[in-house]
């Protein structure tokens, strides 16, 4: 009996390690001299809050930089002439119809909204 319990414990521990998926940490870039990196700050935010609905199944694809730039059915996500008019920024700051919707998931933290806005204002580069 002890042997069976030991084997079960080993299997549970092994399986939980095999199937554990950890998101990469989100690098804070809110400091005045910080530069927001797409790879280290922005994509991890998208992975945590957005790609569940805005993945590669059509519509807006936020799983990659190229998907982000391709835009969605509502047009381009980044306005390269007037960055503050970017659809992505407008949607995540819209008080009436916020993204992500409050009934779907956890709301986007204000710090992350600030980081995305800062990244867009700096040119929304793939860095």
C-alpha angles and dihedrals in degrees: 000000000000090000091053092049090048092052092048091050091050092049093049092049093046094047094048089054092046095051098037111118117191123190115227115257117266111239111225111232101170096113118109094248096036120113115213110233117209092215098043102034115013106040092047088055090051090048092052099043112014118029094072087075101014099052132123096296096101129282116060113359113203095170092096142020092248090052090051092051093046088064127205140263090297093057137256117357095208122049102209093194100045107022094185087061093057113134091226092057093044092051097049091048098041107120094196099047107016126184120259093034113239092234092055106048147333112313120253109267115245090238090058091048088053091049093050091047091049091049092049092047089052090057103276091255126177098246 
